[in-house]
Amino acid sequence: MPAKGKLIKVKAGRANAIGLATHYHAVPKGKPAALIGSSGLLEIAINGDSAARKLRLTAGDLVQVLLSRPKKTLNYCSIKLPN
């Protein structure tokens, strides 16, 4: 989880700002969220639907993870989904 006072935003596919959620049911039905799964990896999900289908994500697509404080971006990385 991010350090206190820091925010995480994920950009993937058609979603420009996906927030980090603590669990799937913390997200309104049909809305995207990023979560740290039980394996410790970042997961992109939509409560009650397919994130891959709704966000038009496929293997090899770019995903950006931004770590920031309010009004100031500290760091980000871009990753490609594995094939």
Biopython code that builds the backbone (N, CA, C, O; Angstrom):
import numpy as np
from Bio.PDB.StructureBuilder import StructureBuilder

atoms = [
    (1, "MET", "N", (0.835, -1.182, 0.000)),
    (1, "MET", "CA", (0.000, 0.000, 0.000)),
    (1, "MET", "C", (0.881, 1.247, 0.000)),
    (1, "MET", "O", (2.005, 1.221, 0.502)),
    (2, "PRO", "N", (0.366, 2.333, -0.564)),
    (2, "PRO", "CA", (1.167, 3.545, -0.622)),
    (2, "PRO", "C", (1.380, 4.135, 0.770)),
    (2, "PRO", "O", (0.591, 3.907, 1.687)),
    (3, "ALA", "N", (2.466, 4.901, 0.909)),
    (3, "ALA", "CA", (2.734, 5.578, 2.166)),
    (3, "ALA", "C", (1.639, 6.603, 2.439)),
    (3, "ALA", "O", (0.990, 7.098, 1.518)),
    (4, "LYS", "N", (1.447, 6.912, 3.711)),
    (4, "LYS", "CA", (0.396, 7.849, 4.096)),
    (4, "LYS", "C", (0.563, 9.176, 3.359)),
    (4, "LYS", "O", (1.673, 9.700, 3.264)),
    (5, "GLY", "N", (-0.539, 9.721, 2.838)),
    (5, "GLY", "CA", (-0.514, 10.984, 2.136)),
    (5, "GLY", "C", (-0.217, 10.868, 0.650)),
    (5, "GLY", "O", (-0.283, 11.866, -0.068)),
    (6, "LYS", "N", (0.112, 9.667, 0.172)),
    (6, "LYS", "CA", (0.384, 9.478, -1.247)),
    (6, "LYS", "C", (-0.814, 8.818, -1.912)),
    (6, "LYS", "O", (-1.534, 8.042, -1.285)),
    (7, "LEU", "N", (-1.017, 9.128, -3.168)),
    (7, "LEU", "CA", (-2.124, 8.580, -3.936)),
    (7, "LEU", "C", (-1.580, 7.792, -5.113)),
    (7, "LEU", "O", (-0.520, 8.113, -5.651)),
    (8, "ILE", "N", (-2.306, 6.766, -5.507)),
    (8, "ILE", "CA", (-1.937, 5.995, -6.691)),
    (8, "ILE", "C", (-3.054, 6.131, -7.711)),
    (8, "ILE", "O", (-4.235, 6.024, -7.381)),
    (9, "LYS", "N", (-2.661, 6.368, -8.953)),
    (9, "LYS", "CA", (-3.615, 6.436, -10.053)),
    (9, "LYS", "C", (-3.070, 5.550, -11.158)),
    (9, "LYS", "O", (-1.871, 5.554, -11.437)),
    (10, "VAL", "N", (-3.951, 4.797, -11.780)),
    (10, "VAL", "CA", (-3.565, 3.888, -12.857)),
    (10, "VAL", "C", (-4.284, 4.321, -14.131)),
    (10, "VAL", "O", (-5.473, 4.640, -14.109)),
    (11, "LYS", "N", (-3.546, 4.326, -15.239)),
    (11, "LYS", "CA", (-4.133, 4.588, -16.553)),
    (11, "LYS", "C", (-3.982, 3.318, -17.372)),
    (11, "LYS", "O", (-2.879, 2.790, -17.516)),
    (12, "ALA", "N", (-5.092, 2.830, -17.907)),
    (12, "ALA", "CA", (-5.055, 1.594, -18.691)),
    (12, "ALA", "C", (-6.200, 1.576, -19.684)),
    (12, "ALA", "O", (-7.349, 1.835, -19.327)),
    (13, "GLY", "N", (-5.885, 1.268, -20.929)),
    (13, "GLY", "CA", (-6.928, 1.163, -21.945)),
    (13, "GLY", "C", (-7.748, 2.436, -22.037)),
    (13, "GLY", "O", (-7.201, 3.529, -22.185)),
    (14, "ARG", "N", (-9.053, 2.289, -21.949)),
    (14, "ARG", "CA", (-9.970, 3.428, -22.068)),
    (14, "ARG", "C", (-10.137, 4.191, -20.762)),
    (14, "ARG", "O", (-10.799, 5.229, -20.741)),
    (15, "ALA", "N", (-9.554, 3.702, -19.675)),
    (15, "ALA", "CA", (-9.694, 4.364, -18.367)),
    (15, "ALA", "C", (-8.511, 5.293, -18.133)),
    (15, "ALA", "O", (-7.354, 4.878, -18.206)),
    (16, "ASN", "N", (-8.813, 6.535, -17.856)),
    (16, "ASN", "CA", (-7.774, 7.537, -17.676)),
    (16, "ASN", "C", (-7.340, 7.702, -16.228)),
    (16, "ASN", "O", (-6.227, 8.160, -15.969)),
    (17, "ALA", "N", (-8.189, 7.341, -15.286)),
    (17, "ALA", "CA", (-7.857, 7.515, -13.871)),
    (17, "ALA", "C", (-8.539, 6.436, -13.043)),
    (17, "ALA", "O", (-9.697, 6.575, -12.649)),
    (18, "ILE", "N", (-7.815, 5.374, -12.788)),
    (18, "ILE", "CA", (-8.331, 4.286, -11.962)),
    (18, "ILE", "C", (-7.701, 4.418, -10.589)),
    (18, "ILE", "O", (-6.477, 4.432, -10.466)),
    (19, "GLY", "N", (-8.528, 4.514, -9.550)),
    (19, "GLY", "CA", (-8.012, 4.630, -8.195)),
    (19, "GLY", "C", (-7.677, 3.270, -7.604)),
    (19, "GLY", "O", (-8.110, 2.234, -8.108)),
    (20, "LEU", "N", (-6.900, 3.288, -6.526)),
    (20, "LEU", "CA", (-6.525, 2.063, -5.834)),
    (20, "LEU", "C", (-7.581, 1.743, -4.786)),
    (20, "LEU", "O", (-7.919, 2.591, -3.960)),
    (21, "ALA", "N", (-8.097, 0.533, -4.816)),
    (21, "ALA", "CA", (-9.106, 0.084, -3.857)),
    (21, "ALA", "C", (-8.509, -0.973, -2.931)),
    (21, "ALA", "O", (-7.531, -1.633, -3.283)),
    (22, "THR", "N", (-9.092, -1.125, -1.766)),
    (22, "THR", "CA", (-8.609, -2.121, -0.814)),
    (22, "THR", "C", (-9.167, -3.505, -1.103)),
    (22, "THR", "O", (-8.527, -4.510, -0.793)),
    (23, "HIS", "N", (-10.360, -3.565, -1.697)),
    (23, "HIS", "CA", (-10.979, -4.842, -2.057)),
    (23, "HIS", "C", (-12.054, -4.598, -3.122)),
    (23, "HIS", "O", (-12.491, -3.465, -3.327)),
    (24, "TYR", "N", (-12.468, -5.663, -3.788)),
    (24, "TYR", "CA", (-13.393, -5.545, -4.919)),
    (24, "TYR", "C", (-14.721, -4.892, -4.556)),
    (24, "TYR", "O", (-15.244, -4.084, -5.324)),
    (25, "HIS", "N", (-15.265, -5.230, -3.404)),
    (25, "HIS", "CA", (-16.587, -4.712, -3.048)),
    (25, "HIS", "C", (-16.545, -3.260, -2.574)),
    (25, "HIS", "O", (-17.593, -2.675, -2.303)),
    (26, "ALA", "N", (-15.357, -2.672, -2.469)),
    (26, "ALA", "CA", (-15.233, -1.251, -2.129)),
    (26, "ALA", "C", (-15.495, -0.373, -3.353)),
    (26, "ALA", "O", (-15.586, 0.849, -3.241)),
    (27, "VAL", "N", (-15.615, -1.007, -4.522)),
    (27, "VAL", "CA", (-15.793, -0.300, -5.783)),
    (27, "VAL", "C", (-17.248, -0.430, -6.230)),
    (27, "VAL", "O", (-17.796, -1.531, -6.203)),
    (28, "PRO", "N", (-17.881, 0.662, -6.637)),
    (28, "PRO", "CA", (-19.257, 0.564, -7.134)),
    (28, "PRO", "C", (-19.341, -0.383, -8.337)),
    (28, "PRO", "O", (-18.420, -0.448, -9.151)),
    (29, "LYS", "N", (-20.430, -1.097, -8.436)),
    (29, "LYS", "CA", (-20.640, -2.051, -9.531)),
    (29, "LYS", "C", (-20.459, -1.356, -10.871)),
    (29, "LYS", "O", (-21.025, -0.290, -11.109)),
    (30, "GLY", "N", (-19.661, -1.971, -11.750)),
    (30, "GLY", "CA", (-19.424, -1.440, -13.082)),
    (30, "GLY", "C", (-18.295, -0.431, -13.180)),
    (30, "GLY", "O", (-17.981, 0.024, -14.280)),
    (31, "LYS", "N", (-17.670, -0.064, -12.056)),
    (31, "LYS", "CA", (-16.590, 0.925, -12.061)),
    (31, "LYS", "C", (-15.229, 0.223, -11.994)),
    (31, "LYS", "O", (-15.106, -0.822, -11.355)),
    (32, "PRO", "N", (-14.203, 0.792, -12.651)),
    (32, "PRO", "CA", (-12.872, 0.184, -12.619)),
    (32, "PRO", "C", (-12.129, 0.508, -11.329)),
    (32, "PRO", "O", (-12.383, 1.527, -10.686)),
    (33, "ALA", "N", (-11.213, -0.370, -10.966)),
    (33, "ALA", "CA", (-10.355, -0.161, -9.800)),
    (33, "ALA", "C", (-9.053, -0.914, -9.995)),
    (33, "ALA", "O", (-8.992, -1.896, -10.733)),
    (34, "ALA", "N", (-8.031, -0.447, -9.333)),
    (34, "ALA", "CA", (-6.764, -1.161, -9.263)),
    (34, "ALA", "C", (-6.649, -1.685, -7.836)),
    (34, "ALA", "O", (-6.979, -0.984, -6.880)),
    (35, "LEU", "N", (-6.184, -2.912, -7.702)),
    (35, "LEU", "CA", (-6.035, -3.539, -6.394)),
    (35, "LEU", "C", (-4.710, -4.272, -6.330)),
    (35, "LEU", "O", (-4.172, -4.680, -7.359)),
    (36, "ILE", "N", (-4.184, -4.441, -5.135)),
    (36, "ILE", "CA", (-3.044, -5.308, -4.935)),
    (36, "ILE", "C", (-3.630, -6.663, -4.556)),
    (36, "ILE", "O", (-4.228, -6.816, -3.491)),
    (37, "GLY", "N", (-3.451, -7.647, -5.443)),
    (37, "GLY", "CA", (-4.041, -8.965, -5.243)),
    (37, "GLY", "C", (-3.298, -9.794, -4.209)),
    (37, "GLY", "O", (-2.275, -9.366, -3.674)),
    (38, "SER", "N", (-3.813, -10.968, -3.936)),
    (38, "SER", "CA", (-3.234, -11.853, -2.925)),
    (38, "SER", "C", (-1.823, -12.296, -3.294)),
    (38, "SER", "O", (-1.057, -12.698, -2.418)),
    (39, "SER", "N", (-1.469, -12.231, -4.568)),
    (39, "SER", "CA", (-0.116, -12.590, -5.001)),
    (39, "SER", "C", (0.847, -11.411, -4.905)),
    (39, "SER", "O", (2.038, -11.557, -5.178)),
    (40, "GLY", "N", (0.330, -10.229, -4.512)),
    (40, "GLY", "CA", (1.163, -9.044, -4.386)),
    (40, "GLY", "C", (1.309, -8.259, -5.672)),
    (40, "GLY", "O", (2.078, -7.300, -5.724)),
    (41, "LEU", "N", (0.588, -8.646, -6.707)),
    (41, "LEU", "CA", (0.660, -7.965, -8.002)),
    (41, "LEU", "C", (-0.504, -6.995, -8.166)),
    (41, "LEU", "O", (-1.566, -7.172, -7.569)),
    (42, "LEU", "N", (-0.288, -5.967, -8.984)),
    (42, "LEU", "CA", (-1.342, -5.018, -9.286)),
    (42, "LEU", "C", (-2.372, -5.672, -10.189)),
    (42, "LEU", "O", (-2.021, -6.264, -11.209)),
    (43, "GLU", "N", (-3.632, -5.567, -9.823)),
    (43, "GLU", "CA", (-4.728, -6.104, -10.632)),
    (43, "GLU", "C", (-5.629, -4.953, -11.049)),
    (43, "GLU", "O", (-5.886, -4.041, -10.264)),
    (44, "ILE", "N", (-6.105, -4.998, -12.277)),
    (44, "ILE", "CA", (-7.082, -4.031, -12.768)),
    (44, "ILE", "C", (-8.388, -4.790, -12.928)),
    (44, "ILE", "O", (-8.441, -5.818, -13.603)),
    (45, "ALA", "N", (-9.441, -4.276, -12.304)),
    (45, "ALA", "CA", (-10.708, -5.006, -12.289)),
    (45, "ALA", "C", (-11.878, -4.044, -12.446)),
    (45, "ALA", "O", (-11.754, -2.839, -12.228)),
    (46, "ILE", "N", (-13.010, -4.610, -12.827)),
    (46, "ILE", "CA", (-14.283, -3.895, -12.813)),
    (46, "ILE", "C", (-15.236, -4.756, -12.010)),
    (46, "ILE", "O", (-15.436, -5.932, -12.313)),
    (47, "ASN", "N", (-15.821, -4.163, -10.989)),
    (47, "ASN", "CA", (-16.724, -4.919, -10.122)),
    (47, "ASN", "C", (-17.914, -5.435, -10.927)),
    (47, "ASN", "O", (-18.732, -4.665, -11.430)),
    (48, "GLY", "N", (-17.984, -6.758, -11.034)),
    (48, "GLY", "CA", (-19.109, -7.391, -11.703)),
    (48, "GLY", "C", (-18.981, -7.505, -13.213)),
    (48, "GLY", "O", (-19.950, -7.867, -13.881)),
    (49, "ASP", "N", (-17.813, -7.206, -13.768)),
    (49, "ASP", "CA", (-17.654, -7.272, -15.218)),
    (49, "ASP", "C", (-16.194, -7.570, -15.561)),
    (49, "ASP", "O", (-15.360, -7.731, -14.670)),
    (50, "SER", "N", (-15.898, -7.642, -16.845)),
    (50, "SER", "CA", (-14.546, -7.916, -17.322)),
    (50, "SER", "C", (-13.809, -6.609, -17.614)),
    (50, "SER", "O", (-14.218, -5.847, -18.490)),
    (51, "ALA", "N", (-12.729, -6.351, -16.887)),
    (51, "ALA", "CA", (-11.932, -5.146, -17.139)),
    (51, "ALA", "C", (-11.294, -5.206, -18.520)),
    (51, "ALA", "O", (-11.212, -4.188, -19.208)),
    (52, "ALA", "N", (-10.845, -6.379, -18.929)),
    (52, "ALA", "CA", (-10.218, -6.513, -20.248)),
    (52, "ALA", "C", (-11.199, -6.116, -21.345)),
    (52, "ALA", "O", (-10.835, -5.403, -22.280)),
    (53, "ARG", "N", (-12.432, -6.574, -21.230)),
    (53, "ARG", "CA", (-13.430, -6.273, -22.255)),
    (53, "ARG", "C", (-13.881, -4.814, -22.179)),
    (53, "ARG", "O", (-13.910, -4.121, -23.196)),
    (54, "LYS", "N", (-14.232, -4.348, -20.984)),
    (54, "LYS", "CA", (-14.758, -2.989, -20.828)),
    (54, "LYS", "C", (-13.721, -1.914, -21.160)),
    (54, "LYS", "O", (-14.059, -0.887, -21.748)),
    (55, "LEU", "N", (-12.454, -2.149, -20.785)),
    (55, "LEU", "CA", (-11.411, -1.155, -21.026)),
    (55, "LEU", "C", (-10.657, -1.411, -22.319)),
    (55, "LEU", "O", (-9.741, -0.672, -22.679)),
    (56, "ARG", "N", (-11.059, -2.481, -23.017)),
    (56, "ARG", "CA", (-10.422, -2.896, -24.272)),
    (56, "ARG", "C", (-8.922, -3.123, -24.094)),
    (56, "ARG", "O", (-8.100, -2.614, -24.856)),
    (57, "LEU", "N", (-8.592, -3.903, -23.066)),
    (57, "LEU", "CA", (-7.200, -4.244, -22.769)),
    (57, "LEU", "C", (-6.856, -5.603, -23.348)),
    (57, "LEU", "O", (-7.649, -6.542, -23.275)),
    (58, "THR", "N", (-5.674, -5.698, -23.920)),
    (58, "THR", "CA", (-5.175, -6.976, -24.403)),
    (58, "THR", "C", (-3.711, -7.116, -23.977)),
    (58, "THR", "O", (-3.080, -6.142, -23.567)),
    (59, "ALA", "N", (-3.189, -8.312, -24.077)),
    (59, "ALA", "CA", (-1.787, -8.563, -23.732)),
    (59, "ALA", "C", (-0.899, -7.623, -24.537)),
    (59, "ALA", "O", (-1.098, -7.453, -25.740)),
    (60, "GLY", "N", (0.076, -7.015, -23.876)),
    (60, "GLY", "CA", (0.990, -6.095, -24.526)),
    (60, "GLY", "C", (0.590, -4.634, -24.433)),
    (60, "GLY", "O", (1.371, -3.760, -24.810)),
    (61, "ASP", "N", (-0.629, -4.343, -23.932)),
    (61, "ASP", "CA", (-1.070, -2.956, -23.797)),
    (61, "ASP", "C", (-0.292, -2.238, -22.696)),
    (61, "ASP", "O", (0.167, -2.860, -21.738)),
    (62, "LEU", "N", (-0.151, -0.931, -22.846)),
    (62, "LEU", "CA", (0.558, -0.097, -21.890)),
    (62, "LEU", "C", (-0.338, 0.213, -20.696)),
    (62, "LEU", "O", (-1.512, 0.547, -20.858)),
    (63, "VAL", "N", (0.231, 0.096, -19.487)),
    (63, "VAL", "CA", (-0.441, 0.469, -18.241)),
    (63, "VAL", "C", (0.487, 1.427, -17.513)),
    (63, "VAL", "O", (1.664, 1.123, -17.324)),
    (64, "GLN", "N", (-0.026, 2.579, -17.104)),
    (64, "GLN", "CA", (0.779, 3.543, -16.363)),
    (64, "GLN", "C", (0.330, 3.581, -14.914)),
    (64, "GLN", "O", (-0.868, 3.605, -14.629)),
    (65, "VAL", "N", (1.296, 3.587, -13.991)),
    (65, "VAL", "CA", (1.024, 3.678, -12.563)),
    (65, "VAL", "C", (1.683, 4.959, -12.070)),
    (65, "VAL", "O", (2.897, 5.124, -12.198)),
    (66, "LEU", "N", (0.887, 5.869, -11.507)),
    (66, "LEU", "CA", (1.399, 7.147, -11.023)),
    (66, "LEU", "C", (1.272, 7.209, -9.513)),
    (66, "LEU", "O", (0.200, 6.951, -8.966)),
    (67, "LEU", "N", (2.357, 7.548, -8.839)),
    (67, "LEU", "CA", (2.381, 7.733, -7.400)),
    (67, "LEU", "C", (2.522, 9.229, -7.177)),
    (67, "LEU", "O", (3.460, 9.843, -7.685)),
    (68, "SER", "N", (1.610, 9.822, -6.428)),
    (68, "SER", "CA", (1.630, 11.276, -6.292)),
    (68, "SER", "C", (1.162, 11.720, -4.912)),
    (68, "SER", "O", (0.574, 10.963, -4.140)),
    (69, "ARG", "N", (1.452, 12.971, -4.652)),
    (69, "ARG", "CA", (0.872, 13.689, -3.514)),
    (69, "ARG", "C", (-0.080, 14.701, -4.146)),
    (69, "ARG", "O", (0.094, 15.065, -5.309)),
    (70, "PRO", "N", (-1.069, 15.154, -3.408)),
    (70, "PRO", "CA", (-1.971, 16.144, -4.001)),
    (70, "PRO", "C", (-1.198, 17.307, -4.616)),
    (70, "PRO", "O", (-0.315, 17.880, -3.977)),
    (71, "LYS", "N", (-1.529, 17.649, -5.847)),
    (71, "LYS", "CA", (-0.961, 18.760, -6.616)),
    (71, "LYS", "C", (0.494, 18.563, -7.026)),
    (71, "LYS", "O", (1.108, 19.505, -7.526)),
    (72, "LYS", "N", (1.072, 17.371, -6.836)),
    (72, "LYS", "CA", (2.455, 17.163, -7.253)),
    (72, "LYS", "C", (2.684, 15.688, -7.566)),
    (72, "LYS", "O", (2.521, 14.831, -6.697)),
    (73, "THR", "N", (3.061, 15.398, -8.800)),
    (73, "THR", "CA", (3.365, 14.018, -9.169)),
    (73, "THR", "C", (4.794, 13.701, -8.749)),
    (73, "THR", "O", (5.717, 14.445, -9.079)),
    (74, "LEU", "N", (4.982, 12.607, -8.028)),
    (74, "LEU", "CA", (6.304, 12.231, -7.554)),
    (74, "LEU", "C", (7.000, 11.253, -8.485)),
    (74, "LEU", "O", (8.189, 11.396, -8.770)),
    (75, "ASN", "N", (6.271, 10.277, -8.950)),
    (75, "ASN", "CA", (6.915, 9.215, -9.696)),
    (75, "ASN", "C", (5.862, 8.466, -10.505)),
    (75, "ASN", "O", (4.686, 8.444, -10.142)),
    (76, "TYR", "N", (6.294, 7.856, -11.602)),
    (76, "TYR", "CA", (5.390, 6.988, -12.345)),
    (76, "TYR", "C", (6.206, 5.971, -13.104)),
    (76, "TYR", "O", (7.402, 6.144, -13.334)),
    (77, "CYS", "N", (5.533, 4.915, -13.482)),
    (77, "CYS", "CA", (6.177, 3.916, -14.344)),
    (77, "CYS", "C", (5.154, 3.444, -15.356)),
    (77, "CYS", "O", (3.949, 3.484, -15.109)),
    (78, "SER", "N", (5.637, 3.009, -16.470)),
    (78, "SER", "CA", (4.795, 2.426, -17.504)),
    (78, "SER", "C", (5.199, 0.980, -17.673)),
    (78, "SER", "O", (6.387, 0.668, -17.746)),
    (79, "ILE", "N", (4.231, 0.103, -17.735)),
    (79, "ILE", "CA", (4.506, -1.318, -17.931)),
    (79, "ILE", "C", (3.648, -1.844, -19.065)),
    (79, "ILE", "O", (2.603, -1.268, -19.370)),
    (80, "LYS", "N", (4.067, -2.909, -19.683)),
    (80, "LYS", "CA", (3.253, -3.553, -20.716)),
    (80, "LYS", "C", (2.677, -4.819, -20.118)),
    (80, "LYS", "O", (3.359, -5.531, -19.380)),
    (81, "LEU", "N", (1.432, -5.101, -20.432)),
    (81, "LEU", "CA", (0.820, -6.343, -19.985)),
    (81, "LEU", "C", (1.547, -7.506, -20.657)),
    (81, "LEU", "O", (1.863, -7.436, -21.845)),
    (82, "PRO", "N", (1.811, -8.564, -19.911)),
    (82, "PRO", "CA", (2.537, -9.701, -20.505)),
    (82, "PRO", "C", (1.732, -10.367, -21.603)),
    (82, "PRO", "O", (0.501, -10.364, -21.575)),
    (83, "ASN", "N", (2.429, -10.934, -22.566)),
    (83, "ASN", "CA", (1.768, -11.666, -23.669)),
    (83, "ASN", "C", (1.363, -13.039, -23.208)),
    (83, "ASN", "O", (0.795, -13.808, -23.983)),
]
sb = StructureBuilder()
sb.init_structure("model")
sb.init_model(0)
sb.init_chain("A")
sb.init_seg("    ")
for serial, (resi, resn, name, xyz) in enumerate(atoms, 1):
    if name == "N":
        sb.init_residue(resn, " ", resi, " ")
    sb.init_atom(name, np.array(xyz, "f"), 0.0, 1.0, " ", f" {name:<3s}", serial, name[0])
structure = sb.get_structure()
